[in-house]
Amino acid sequence: MSEQKRGLSYRDAGVNIDAADEAVRQIKDLVNKTFDDRVLCDIGLFGAMYSPDLKGIEEPVLVSSVDGVGTKLKLAFMTGRHDTIGIDLVSHCVNDILVQGARPLFFLDYLAFGALEPDVVVAVIRGLTSGCRYAGCALIGGETAEMPGMYHEGEYDISGTIVGIVDRKKIVDGSTIQAGDVIIGLRSTGLHTNGYSLARKICFEVAGLTCDDAMPGVGRTVGEVLLEPHKSYATLIRILMKIVNVKGMAHITGGGITDNLPRSLPKSMGAEINLNAWEALPVFRFLQECGHVEDKEMLRTFNMGMGYLIVVGREDEEKALRALHQAGTDGTVIGRVVEGEHRVQYTGSIRYATAE
């Protein structure tokens, strides 16, 4: 042969190391803004190091959780908006460990592409850092992988791990819950990160809408409504736990109130939820009416406007509501704990708010 064949490179196989380096360069300042004095390393090392402040904690217990954002990612791909997905991920994970009374310490992410796009990486990490700063935890490490052939063009996957801490004697496990205790609900901002497979089917297949179309009866576009970020309740709950005895909590994710609230109750207890106590968001009315979804299915698929539930004694009801109001949100008494079957019983009927 007159010419020597050119040797193959990693880029020929679809992996662009230079793009990954550029992404890391751009996100470094964003990530560093989540650091506090407990973070003992910069990003880029093989392992992240964190020295927890154990002052005032007699018997420290680490609480961890790992999760993703499900098919909500499809909305990011369809709209080209990637700066809220990170907020969703952090908020979901933080709320999960918050249920047991844990304070978040640090977060790690996993982000995988078929073909890495630095601008998308930066947008996603910007959301992650926003979520971490709001929750008061550090984004101390992660993995950004490029795997040609694993994902469709323009798509990626993401997951995250949160680690928090709680004093063993302050773990919230529902063991002191009694019949007659009050269930207070905190409002959600929308679907949060659950029910998106059904929501997408209704919006795009049944209704034939696009992300840029107005969602009927809601007043915003489909893309805006479905990408509304998952709310973090960390700050509110930290304040509340200093004022009243919180006996139990539930993060309303997949399974709705129906499946999630019993997870926080003693086996001999159930809950009675009054659907007349609040108005569900207009997005849920559209989904139910357009998809002809039965009430039972709505209540087991979506949060229906209640993203987080708190159980307190009757004697602490007014104090808890007042503390929440002073912290910037209004709680709603939506039910009570009852003796008997370990399940949720609903009274009343679903009511919907009208679009503003």
C-alpha positions in Angstrom: 0.0 0.0 0.0 1.3 3.4 -1.0 -0.3 5.1 2.0 -0.4 3.9 5.6 -3.9 3.7 6.9 -4.7 6.3 9.6 -5.1 4.8 13.0 -8.5 5.0 14.7 -9.1 7.3 17.6 -11.7 7.3 20.4 -13.5 10.0 18.5 -13.9 7.7 15.5 -15.9 5.4 17.8 -18.2 8.3 18.8 -16.5 9.4 22.1 -15.4 13.0 22.2 -13.1 13.5 25.2 -12.5 17.1 24.3 -16.2 17.9 24.6 -16.3 16.2 28.0 -13.3 18.4 29.1 -15.0 21.5 27.9 -18.2 20.6 29.8 -16.3 20.1 33.0 -14.5 23.5 32.5 -17.8 25.3 32.1 -19.6 23.7 35.1 -16.7 24.0 37.6 -17.7 27.4 38.9 -21.4 26.4 39.1 -20.5 23.3 41.2 -18.1 25.2 43.4 -20.9 27.5 44.5 -22.6 24.6 46.3 -19.5 23.9 48.3 -19.1 24.7 52.0 -16.2 24.2 54.4 -17.1 20.5 54.8 -16.2 19.7 51.2 -12.6 18.6 51.1 -11.9 18.4 47.4 -12.5 20.0 44.1 -14.4 18.3 41.3 -12.3 16.1 39.1 -10.8 13.8 41.7 -11.5 10.0 41.7 -13.5 10.2 44.9 -15.3 13.1 46.5 -14.7 13.8 50.2 -17.0 15.3 52.8 -16.4 15.9 56.5 -19.8 16.1 58.2 -20.4 18.5 61.1 -21.5 16.2 63.9 -21.9 19.0 66.5 -25.1 18.4 68.5 -25.7 15.0 67.0 -25.3 12.2 69.6 -25.8 9.2 67.4 -25.5 10.2 63.7 -27.4 8.1 61.2 -26.8 8.5 57.4 -29.9 8.4 55.2 -29.5 8.0 51.5 -31.7 7.7 48.4 -31.2 7.4 44.6 -33.7 8.3 41.9 -34.2 9.7 38.4 -36.9 11.9 36.9 -38.6 9.3 34.7 -40.1 10.2 31.4 -40.2 13.9 32.3 -36.9 13.8 30.4 -38.9 13.5 27.2 -40.3 17.0 27.7 -36.8 18.4 28.0 -35.9 16.7 24.7 -39.0 18.0 23.0 -38.7 21.6 24.2 -34.9 21.9 24.2 -35.1 23.2 27.8 -32.7 21.4 30.1 -32.2 23.8 33.0 -35.1 22.5 35.2 -34.4 18.7 35.1 -31.6 19.1 37.6 -33.9 20.9 40.0 -36.4 18.1 39.7 -33.8 15.4 40.4 -32.4 17.1 43.5 -35.8 18.0 44.9 -37.1 14.5 44.5 -34.2 13.0 46.3 -34.0 15.6 49.0 -37.8 15.2 49.8 -37.4 11.4 50.0 -34.8 11.6 52.8 -36.6 14.5 54.4 -39.5 12.2 55.2 -37.3 10.5 57.9 -36.1 13.8 59.3 -32.7 13.8 57.6 -30.8 17.0 56.7 -29.2 16.7 53.2 -25.4 16.8 53.2 -24.2 16.1 49.7 -25.5 15.0 46.2 -23.9 13.1 43.4 -25.2 12.8 39.8 -24.9 10.4 36.9 -25.4 11.9 33.4 -25.2 9.7 30.3 -25.3 10.7 26.6 -25.1 9.0 23.3 -23.2 12.0 22.0 -22.1 14.5 24.6 -23.3 18.1 24.1 -21.4 20.5 26.4 -24.2 23.2 26.3 -26.8 20.6 27.5 -24.5 19.3 30.2 -24.0 22.9 31.5 -27.8 23.5 31.5 -28.5 20.3 33.4 -25.8 21.0 35.9 -27.0 24.5 36.4 -30.3 23.0 37.5 -28.6 20.6 39.8 -26.6 23.3 41.5 -29.7 25.5 41.9 -31.5 22.6 43.5 -28.6 21.8 45.8 -28.1 25.4 46.9 -31.8 25.8 47.7 -31.8 22.5 49.7 -28.5 23.5 51.5 -26.4 20.6 50.2 -23.2 20.3 48.2 -22.9 18.8 44.7 -19.6 17.0 45.4 -19.2 14.7 42.5 -20.7 12.8 39.6 -20.2 11.0 36.3 -20.8 12.3 32.8 -20.6 9.4 30.4 -20.6 9.3 26.6 -21.9 6.0 25.2 -22.4 5.9 21.5 -25.4 3.8 20.4 -27.0 3.7 23.8 -29.3 6.7 23.4 -31.1 8.3 20.5 -29.7 11.5 19.1 -30.3 14.5 21.4 -31.3 12.3 24.3 -29.6 11.5 27.6 -30.4 9.9 31.0 -29.8 11.2 34.5 -29.9 9.9 38.0 -28.8 11.2 41.4 -27.9 10.1 44.9 -28.5 12.1 48.0 -26.8 11.5 51.4 -28.2 13.1 54.5 -27.9 12.8 58.3 -30.2 12.7 61.3 -29.7 12.0 65.0 -31.0 8.6 65.7 -33.3 9.9 68.5 -34.8 12.4 66.0 -35.6 9.9 63.2 -39.2 10.4 62.0 -40.6 6.9 61.5 -44.3 7.2 62.3 -44.0 5.0 65.4 -45.7 7.5 67.7 -48.7 8.2 65.3 -52.1 7.7 67.0 -55.7 7.7 65.8 -57.0 11.3 65.6 -53.6 12.8 64.6 -53.9 15.5 61.9 -52.7 15.2 58.3 -51.5 18.5 56.8 -50.8 18.8 53.1 -48.3 21.1 51.4 -49.1 22.2 47.8 -47.2 20.8 44.8 -46.2 23.0 41.8 -47.6 20.5 39.3 -46.9 16.9 38.4 -43.4 17.1 40.0 -41.7 14.0 38.5 -44.5 11.3 38.4 -47.3 10.3 36.1 -45.5 11.6 32.9 -46.1 8.5 30.8 -49.9 8.9 31.2 -49.7 12.7 30.9 -47.7 12.6 27.7 -50.1 10.0 26.2 -53.1 12.3 27.0 -51.5 15.5 25.8 -49.8 14.3 22.6 -51.7 11.3 21.5 -55.3 11.8 22.8 -55.4 15.6 22.6 -53.0 15.9 19.7 -51.2 18.9 21.3 -47.6 20.0 20.9 -45.4 21.5 23.6 -46.0 25.0 22.2 -49.8 24.7 22.3 -51.8 26.2 25.1 -53.1 23.6 27.6 -56.9 24.0 27.7 -58.2 25.5 30.9 -54.7 26.1 32.3 -53.5 29.3 30.7 -50.0 28.2 29.8 -48.4 26.0 27.2 -48.1 22.3 27.5 -44.4 22.5 27.7 -44.4 25.1 30.5 -47.0 23.2 32.6 -45.3 19.8 32.3 -41.8 21.2 32.9 -42.8 23.0 36.1 -40.0 22.1 38.6 -40.5 19.6 41.4 -40.8 21.5 44.7 -38.3 21.0 47.5 -39.8 21.1 51.0 -36.5 21.0 52.9 -36.4 24.5 54.2 -40.1 24.4 55.4 -39.7 21.1 57.1 -36.5 22.0 58.9 -38.3 25.1 60.4 -41.4 23.1 61.3 -39.5 20.4 63.1 -38.0 23.0 65.4 -41.4 24.2 66.4 -43.7 21.1 66.7 -43.4 17.3 67.1 -43.7 16.0 63.6 -44.8 12.3 63.9 -44.7 11.3 60.3 -44.3 12.5 56.7 -44.9 11.3 53.2 -43.5 12.5 49.9 -46.3 12.1 47.3 -44.6 10.6 44.3 -45.5 7.6 42.1 -48.6 6.0 43.6 -50.1 9.3 44.8 -51.5 9.8 48.2 -53.1 6.3 47.9 -49.8 4.4 48.0 -47.4 6.8 49.7 -49.2 7.9 52.8 -49.6 4.4 54.3 -45.8 4.0 54.1 -45.5 6.5 56.9 -48.3 5.0 59.1 -48.2 2.2 61.7 -49.5 -1.1 60.3 -52.6 -0.8 62.6 -53.5 2.6 61.3 -55.1 4.0 58.2 -56.0 7.5 57.0 -59.1 9.3 56.0 -58.5 12.0 53.4 -61.2 14.7 52.7 -61.0 15.5 48.9 -63.1 18.6 49.6 -60.3 20.2 51.6 -58.4 21.5 48.7 -58.7 22.3 45.0 -56.4 20.3 42.6 -54.4 22.2 40.0 -56.1 22.9 36.6 -53.6 20.6 34.9 -55.1 17.6 36.6 -58.6 18.6 35.5 -57.4 18.7 31.9 -55.7 15.3 32.2 -58.7 13.7 33.8 -61.3 15.1 31.4 -59.3 14.7 28.2 -58.1 11.2 29.1 -61.4 10.1 30.7 -59.4 9.0 33.7 -61.3 7.6 36.7 -60.9 9.3 40.1 -59.3 6.2 41.6 -56.6 6.2 38.8 -56.0 10.0 39.2 -55.4 9.6 42.9 -53.0 6.7 42.5 -51.1 8.2 39.5 -50.7 11.9 40.3 -50.1 14.0 43.5 -53.3 15.9 42.7 -51.8 19.2 44.0 -50.5 17.8 47.3 -46.7 17.2 47.1 -45.9 16.5 50.7 -47.9 15.4 53.8 -47.2 15.9 57.5 -48.7 14.1 60.5 -48.9 16.0 63.8 -50.9 15.6 67.0 -54.2 17.5 67.3 -52.7 19.7 70.0 -50.0 20.9 67.5 -52.4 21.6 64.5 -52.7 25.3 64.9 -49.1 25.8 65.9 -47.9 23.8 62.8 -50.2 25.8 60.4 -49.0 29.1 61.9 -45.3 28.1 61.6 -45.8 27.1 57.9 -47.6 30.4 57.2 -44.8 32.4 58.8 -42.2 30.3 56.8 -43.9 31.4 53.6 -46.4 28.7 52.7 -49.9 27.7 53.8 -50.5 24.1 54.9 -54.0 22.6 54.6 -55.5 20.1 56.9 -56.7 17.3 54.5 -57.4 14.4 56.8 -56.8 12.4 60.0 -55.3 9.1 61.1 -57.8 6.4 61.9 -57.6 3.0 63.5 -58.1 0.0 61.3 -57.1 -1.1 57.8 -53.7 0.1 56.6 -54.9 2.1 53.7 -56.3 5.5 52.6 -60.0 6.1 52.6 -61.3 9.1 50.6 -64.3 11.2 51.5 -65.8 14.0 49.4 -65.0 14.5 45.7 -62.1 15.9 43.7 -62.4 19.7 43.2 -60.4 21.7 40.8 -59.1 25.3 40.8 -59.6 27.5 37.8 -56.7 28.9 35.9 -55.6 32.4 37.0 
